[in-house]
Amino acid sequence: MELLLTSSGLRNETLRDALRDMLGKPFGSANAVYVPTASVAEPGDHGWLVADMSRLHGLGWREFDVLELNGLPRRMVLDRLLHADVIYVSGGNHYHLARSITGNDLAGDFLEALESRVYVGLSAGSMIFSRNLTEHSADVIGDAADLRVLGATTVEPPFGLFDWYLKPHLYSPDFPERDDAWADRIAARADFPVYFIDDETAVRVSDDKVEVISEGRWRFHP
Protein backbone atom coordinates (compact mmCIF):
# COMPACT_ATOMS: atom_id res chain seq x y z
CA MET A 1 0.00 0.00 0.00
CA GLU A 2 1.33 3.42 -1.03
CA LEU A 3 -0.24 6.55 0.47
CA LEU A 4 0.93 10.15 0.01
CA LEU A 5 -1.04 12.21 2.53
CA THR A 6 -0.57 15.89 1.74
CA SER A 7 -1.88 19.06 3.31
CA SER A 8 -2.46 20.97 0.08
CA GLY A 9 -1.70 18.68 -2.83
CA LEU A 10 1.41 18.33 -4.96
CA ARG A 11 2.61 21.84 -4.35
CA ASN A 12 6.35 21.29 -4.85
CA GLU A 13 8.78 19.14 -6.78
CA THR A 14 9.70 17.06 -3.72
CA LEU A 15 6.12 15.84 -3.41
CA ARG A 16 5.78 15.29 -7.15
CA ASP A 17 9.03 13.29 -7.13
CA ALA A 18 7.67 11.18 -4.27
CA LEU A 19 4.59 10.37 -6.34
CA ARG A 20 6.75 9.44 -9.35
CA ASP A 21 8.76 7.10 -7.15
CA MET A 22 5.63 5.52 -5.67
CA LEU A 23 4.01 5.08 -9.08
CA GLY A 24 7.07 3.50 -10.68
CA LYS A 25 6.28 4.72 -14.19
CA PRO A 26 5.82 8.03 -16.02
CA PHE A 27 2.65 10.00 -15.38
CA GLY A 28 1.95 9.86 -19.13
CA SER A 29 1.68 6.06 -18.89
CA ALA A 30 -0.77 6.10 -15.97
CA ASN A 31 -4.42 6.82 -15.27
CA ALA A 32 -5.50 9.19 -12.50
CA VAL A 33 -8.92 9.62 -10.92
CA TYR A 34 -9.78 12.80 -9.00
CA VAL A 35 -12.38 12.48 -6.23
CA PRO A 36 -13.86 15.88 -5.20
CA THR A 37 -16.49 14.48 -2.79
CA ALA A 38 -15.25 16.24 0.36
CA SER A 39 -15.35 19.62 -1.38
CA VAL A 40 -19.10 19.64 -2.07
CA ALA A 41 -19.83 19.93 1.67
CA GLU A 42 -17.69 23.07 1.95
CA PRO A 43 -19.42 26.41 1.35
CA GLY A 44 -17.87 29.41 -0.33
CA ASP A 45 -15.41 29.92 -3.15
CA HIS A 46 -14.03 26.75 -4.74
CA GLY A 47 -11.24 28.34 -6.74
CA TRP A 48 -8.80 26.27 -4.65
CA LEU A 49 -10.42 23.09 -5.99
CA VAL A 50 -10.16 24.23 -9.61
CA ALA A 51 -6.52 25.22 -9.07
CA ASP A 52 -5.66 21.89 -7.47
CA MET A 53 -7.42 19.88 -10.17
CA SER A 54 -5.62 21.90 -12.85
CA ARG A 55 -2.27 21.34 -11.11
CA LEU A 56 -2.80 17.59 -11.04
CA HIS A 57 -4.16 17.45 -14.59
CA GLY A 58 -1.11 19.39 -15.77
CA LEU A 59 1.17 16.49 -14.89
CA GLY A 60 0.10 14.89 -18.18
CA TRP A 61 -1.74 11.67 -17.42
CA ARG A 62 -2.76 9.09 -20.01
CA GLU A 63 -6.32 9.42 -18.67
CA PHE A 64 -7.69 11.87 -16.12
CA ASP A 65 -11.08 10.93 -14.62
CA VAL A 66 -13.26 12.84 -12.12
CA LEU A 67 -15.39 10.69 -9.82
CA GLU A 68 -18.06 11.61 -7.26
CA LEU A 69 -18.61 8.91 -4.63
CA ASN A 70 -22.29 9.70 -4.04
CA GLY A 71 -25.24 9.15 -6.34
CA LEU A 72 -23.66 6.62 -8.70
CA PRO A 73 -24.07 2.83 -8.70
CA ARG A 74 -21.60 1.27 -6.30
CA ARG A 75 -20.19 -1.02 -9.01
CA MET A 76 -19.54 1.95 -11.29
CA VAL A 77 -17.63 3.77 -8.55
CA LEU A 78 -15.49 0.75 -7.79
CA ASP A 79 -14.77 0.01 -11.46
CA ARG A 80 -13.54 3.56 -12.01
CA LEU A 81 -11.34 3.41 -8.92
CA LEU A 82 -9.90 0.13 -10.16
CA HIS A 83 -9.26 1.63 -13.61
CA ALA A 84 -6.94 4.23 -12.08
CA ASP A 85 -3.27 3.88 -11.17
CA VAL A 86 -3.48 6.93 -8.90
CA ILE A 87 -6.52 7.70 -6.74
CA TYR A 88 -6.41 11.37 -5.75
CA VAL A 89 -8.92 12.45 -3.09
CA SER A 90 -9.37 16.16 -2.58
CA GLY A 91 -10.10 18.34 0.42
CA GLY A 92 -13.18 19.83 2.05
CA ASN A 93 -15.21 18.30 4.85
CA HIS A 94 -13.47 15.10 5.98
CA TYR A 95 -16.54 13.94 7.89
CA HIS A 96 -18.64 14.13 4.73
CA LEU A 97 -15.97 12.16 2.89
CA ALA A 98 -15.79 9.49 5.60
CA ARG A 99 -19.58 9.21 5.76
CA SER A 100 -19.77 8.97 1.96
CA ILE A 101 -17.39 6.01 1.97
CA THR A 102 -19.12 4.14 4.79
CA GLY A 103 -22.65 5.14 3.77
CA ASN A 104 -22.16 3.84 0.23
CA ASP A 105 -20.55 0.60 1.49
CA LEU A 106 -17.29 1.41 -0.29
CA ALA A 107 -14.75 0.98 2.51
CA GLY A 108 -13.77 -2.65 2.06
CA ASP A 109 -13.43 -2.57 -1.73
CA PHE A 110 -11.80 0.87 -1.65
CA LEU A 111 -9.17 -0.43 0.75
CA GLU A 112 -8.63 -3.51 -1.40
CA ALA A 113 -8.09 -1.28 -4.44
CA LEU A 114 -5.42 0.63 -2.55
CA GLU A 115 -3.34 -2.52 -2.15
CA SER A 116 -2.21 -2.17 -5.79
CA ARG A 117 -2.66 1.55 -6.45
CA VAL A 118 -1.16 4.82 -5.26
CA TYR A 119 -3.36 7.05 -3.13
CA VAL A 120 -2.83 10.80 -2.84
CA GLY A 121 -4.85 12.78 -0.33
CA LEU A 122 -5.28 16.52 0.00
CA SER A 123 -6.33 17.79 3.44
CA ALA A 124 -9.66 15.99 4.07
CA GLY A 125 -8.53 13.24 1.71
CA SER A 126 -5.50 12.70 3.96
CA MET A 127 -7.43 12.63 7.23
CA ILE A 128 -9.71 9.62 6.71
CA PHE A 129 -7.29 6.79 7.51
CA SER A 130 -7.00 7.22 11.27
CA ARG A 131 -8.92 4.93 13.58
CA ASN A 132 -9.20 8.03 15.76
CA LEU A 133 -11.45 9.77 13.23
CA THR A 134 -14.40 9.86 15.64
CA GLU A 135 -16.67 12.28 17.44
CA HIS A 136 -14.13 12.22 20.29
CA SER A 137 -11.33 13.46 18.05
CA ALA A 138 -13.71 16.09 16.64
CA ASP A 139 -14.02 17.50 20.16
CA VAL A 140 -10.28 17.24 20.78
CA ILE A 141 -9.32 18.89 17.49
CA GLY A 142 -12.08 21.46 17.75
CA ASP A 143 -13.89 20.87 14.46
CA ALA A 144 -17.09 19.24 15.71
CA ALA A 145 -19.01 22.00 13.88
CA ASP A 146 -17.96 20.34 10.61
CA LEU A 147 -19.74 17.20 11.80
CA ARG A 148 -22.82 18.94 13.11
CA VAL A 149 -23.32 20.86 9.85
CA LEU A 150 -23.99 17.47 8.26
CA GLY A 151 -26.78 16.84 10.78
CA ALA A 152 -24.63 14.21 12.47
CA THR A 153 -23.16 13.69 15.93
CA THR A 154 -21.11 10.54 15.26
CA VAL A 155 -18.71 9.38 12.59
CA GLU A 156 -17.23 5.96 11.84
CA PRO A 157 -13.65 5.78 10.55
CA PRO A 158 -13.90 4.17 7.11
CA PHE A 159 -10.50 2.47 7.18
CA GLY A 160 -8.93 2.69 10.66
CA LEU A 161 -5.40 1.96 9.46
CA PHE A 162 -3.41 4.09 11.93
CA ASP A 163 -3.68 5.28 15.51
CA TRP A 164 -2.17 8.66 14.56
CA TYR A 165 -4.22 11.57 13.34
CA LEU A 166 -3.19 14.01 10.62
CA LYS A 167 -4.05 17.70 10.87
CA PRO A 168 -3.18 19.81 7.79
CA HIS A 169 -2.53 23.47 6.98
CA LEU A 170 -0.16 24.28 9.83
CA TYR A 171 1.11 27.87 9.36
CA SER A 172 -1.10 28.29 6.27
CA PRO A 173 -2.07 31.85 5.30
CA ASP A 174 -5.51 30.45 4.44
CA PHE A 175 -5.89 29.29 8.06
CA PRO A 176 -4.12 32.02 10.06
CA GLU A 177 -5.23 30.56 13.39
CA ARG A 178 -3.19 27.39 12.77
CA ASP A 179 0.02 28.44 14.45
CA ASP A 180 2.19 26.83 17.11
CA ALA A 181 -0.15 27.89 19.90
CA TRP A 182 -3.06 26.21 18.11
CA ALA A 183 -1.06 23.00 17.67
CA ASP A 184 0.06 23.13 21.32
CA ARG A 185 -3.54 23.34 22.54
CA ILE A 186 -4.58 20.33 20.47
CA ALA A 187 -1.51 18.30 21.48
CA ALA A 188 -2.21 19.00 25.15
CA ARG A 189 -5.74 17.59 24.81
CA ALA A 190 -5.06 14.70 22.45
CA ASP A 191 -4.87 11.15 23.76
CA PHE A 192 -3.63 9.93 20.37
CA PRO A 193 -0.57 10.81 18.24
CA VAL A 194 -0.93 13.80 15.89
CA TYR A 195 1.00 14.91 12.82
CA PHE A 196 0.65 18.63 12.08
CA ILE A 197 1.86 19.39 8.55
CA ASP A 198 2.11 22.57 6.50
CA ASP A 199 1.11 23.00 2.87
CA GLU A 200 4.55 21.95 1.56
CA THR A 201 4.58 18.64 3.46
CA ALA A 202 3.19 15.11 3.20
CA VAL A 203 3.22 11.94 5.25
CA ARG A 204 4.19 9.00 3.05
CA VAL A 205 3.06 5.54 4.06
CA SER A 206 4.61 2.55 2.27
CA ASP A 207 3.12 -0.57 3.80
CA ASP A 208 4.30 -0.34 7.43
CA LYS A 209 6.86 2.43 6.85
CA VAL A 210 5.86 6.02 7.70
CA GLU A 211 8.02 9.01 6.77
CA VAL A 212 7.55 12.75 6.43
CA ILE A 213 8.44 14.36 3.09
CA SER A 214 8.72 18.11 3.21
CA GLU A 215 9.95 21.36 1.77
CA GLY A 216 8.27 23.12 4.68
CA ARG A 217 7.56 22.59 8.37
CA TRP A 218 5.79 19.97 10.42
CA ARG A 219 5.36 18.71 13.96
CA PHE A 220 4.68 15.27 15.45
CA HIS A 221 3.28 14.72 18.92
CA PRO A 222 3.34 11.04 19.94
C-alpha positions in Angstrom: 0.0 0.0 0.0 1.3 3.4 -1.0 -0.2 6.6 0.5 0.9 10.1 0.0 -1.0 12.2 2.5 -0.6 15.9 1.7 -1.9 19.1 3.3 -2.5 21.0 0.1 -1.7 18.7 -2.8 1.4 18.3 -5.0 2.6 21.8 -4.3 6.3 21.3 -4.9 8.8 19.1 -6.8 9.7 17.1 -3.7 6.1 15.8 -3.4 5.8 15.3 -7.2 9.0 13.3 -7.1 7.7 11.2 -4.3 4.6 10.4 -6.3 6.7 9.4 -9.4 8.8 7.1 -7.2 5.6 5.5 -5.7 4.0 5.1 -9.1 7.1 3.5 -10.7 6.3 4.7 -14.2 5.8 8.0 -16.0 2.7 10.0 -15.4 2.0 9.9 -19.1 1.7 6.1 -18.9 -0.8 6.1 -16.0 -4.4 6.8 -15.3 -5.5 9.2 -12.5 -8.9 9.6 -10.9 -9.8 12.8 -9.0 -12.4 12.5 -6.2 -13.9 15.9 -5.2 -16.5 14.5 -2.8 -15.3 16.2 0.4 -15.4 19.6 -1.4 -19.1 19.6 -2.1 -19.8 19.9 1.7 -17.7 23.1 1.9 -19.4 26.4 1.3 -17.9 29.4 -0.3 -15.4 29.9 -3.1 -14.0 26.8 -4.7 -11.2 28.3 -6.7 -8.8 26.3 -4.6 -10.4 23.1 -6.0 -10.2 24.2 -9.6 -6.5 25.2 -9.1 -5.7 21.9 -7.5 -7.4 19.9 -10.2 -5.6 21.9 -12.8 -2.3 21.3 -11.1 -2.8 17.6 -11.0 -4.2 17.4 -14.6 -1.1 19.4 -15.8 1.2 16.5 -14.9 0.1 14.9 -18.2 -1.7 11.7 -17.4 -2.8 9.1 -20.0 -6.3 9.4 -18.7 -7.7 11.9 -16.1 -11.1 10.9 -14.6 -13.3 12.8 -12.1 -15.4 10.7 -9.8 -18.1 11.6 -7.3 -18.6 8.9 -4.6 -22.3 9.7 -4.0 -25.2 9.2 -6.3 -23.7 6.6 -8.7 -24.1 2.8 -8.7 -21.6 1.3 -6.3 -20.2 -1.0 -9.0 -19.5 1.9 -11.3 -17.6 3.8 -8.6 -15.5 0.7 -7.8 -14.8 0.0 -11.5 -13.5 3.6 -12.0 -11.3 3.4 -8.9 -9.9 0.1 -10.2 -9.3 1.6 -13.6 -6.9 4.2 -12.1 -3.3 3.9 -11.2 -3.5 6.9 -8.9 -6.5 7.7 -6.7 -6.4 11.4 -5.7 -8.9 12.4 -3.1 -9.4 16.2 -2.6 -10.1 18.3 0.4 -13.2 19.8 2.0 -15.2 18.3 4.9 -13.5 15.1 6.0 -16.5 13.9 7.9 -18.6 14.1 4.7 -16.0 12.2 2.9 -15.8 9.5 5.6 -19.6 9.2 5.8 -19.8 9.0 2.0 -17.4 6.0 2.0 -19.1 4.1 4.8 -22.6 5.1 3.8 -22.2 3.8 0.2 -20.6 0.6 1.5 -17.3 1.4 -0.3 -14.7 1.0 2.5 -13.8 -2.7 2.1 -13.4 -2.6 -1.7 -11.8 0.9 -1.7 -9.2 -0.4 0.8 -8.6 -3.5 -1.4 -8.1 -1.3 -4.4 -5.4 0.6 -2.6 -3.3 -2.5 -2.2 -2.2 -2.2 -5.8 -2.7 1.6 -6.4 -1.2 4.8 -5.3 -3.4 7.1 -3.1 -2.8 10.8 -2.8 -4.9 12.8 -0.3 -5.3 16.5 0.0 -6.3 17.8 3.4 -9.7 16.0 4.1 -8.5 13.2 1.7 -5.5 12.7 4.0 -7.4 12.6 7.2 -9.7 9.6 6.7 -7.3 6.8 7.5 -7.0 7.2 11.3 -8.9 4.9 13.6 -9.2 8.0 15.8 -11.4 9.8 13.2 -14.4 9.9 15.6 -16.7 12.3 17.4 -14.1 12.2 20.3 -11.3 13.5 18.0 -13.7 16.1 16.6 -14.0 17.5 20.2 -10.3 17.2 20.8 -9.3 18.9 17.5 -12.1 21.5 17.8 -13.9 20.9 14.5 -17.1 19.2 15.7 -19.0 22.0 13.9 -18.0 20.3 10.6 -19.7 17.2 11.8 -22.8 18.9 13.1 -23.3 20.9 9.9 -24.0 17.5 8.3 -26.8 16.8 10.8 -24.6 14.2 12.5 -23.2 13.7 15.9 -21.1 10.5 15.3 -18.7 9.4 12.6 -17.2 6.0 11.8 -13.7 5.8 10.5 -13.9 4.2 7.1 -10.5 2.5 7.2 -8.9 2.7 10.7 -5.4 2.0 9.5 -3.4 4.1 11.9 -3.7 5.3 15.5 -2.2 8.7 14.6 -4.2 11.6 13.3 -3.2 14.0 10.6 -4.0 17.7 10.9 -3.2 19.8 7.8 -2.5 23.5 7.0 -0.2 24.3 9.8 1.1 27.9 9.4 -1.1 28.3 6.3 -2.1 31.9 5.3 -5.5 30.5 4.4 -5.9 29.3 8.1 -4.1 32.0 10.1 -5.2 30.6 13.4 -3.2 27.4 12.8 0.0 28.4 14.4 2.2 26.8 17.1 -0.1 27.9 19.9 -3.1 26.2 18.1 -1.1 23.0 17.7 0.1 23.1 21.3 -3.5 23.3 22.5 -4.6 20.3 20.5 -1.5 18.3 21.5 -2.2 19.0 25.2 -5.7 17.6 24.8 -5.1 14.7 22.4 -4.9 11.2 23.8 -3.6 9.9 20.4 -0.6 10.8 18.2 -0.9 13.8 15.9 1.0 14.9 12.8 0.7 18.6 12.1 1.9 19.4 8.5 2.1 22.6 6.5 1.1 23.0 2.9 4.5 22.0 1.6 4.6 18.6 3.5 3.2 15.1 3.2 3.2 11.9 5.2 4.2 9.0 3.1 3.1 5.5 4.1 4.6 2.6 2.3 3.1 -0.6 3.8 4.3 -0.3 7.4 6.9 2.4 6.9 5.9 6.0 7.7 8.0 9.0 6.8 7.6 12.8 6.4 8.4 14.4 3.1 8.7 18.1 3.2 10.0 21.4 1.8 8.3 23.1 4.7 7.6 22.6 8.4 5.8 20.0 10.4 5.4 18.7 14.0 4.7 15.3 15.4 3.3 14.7 18.9 3.3 11.0 19.9 
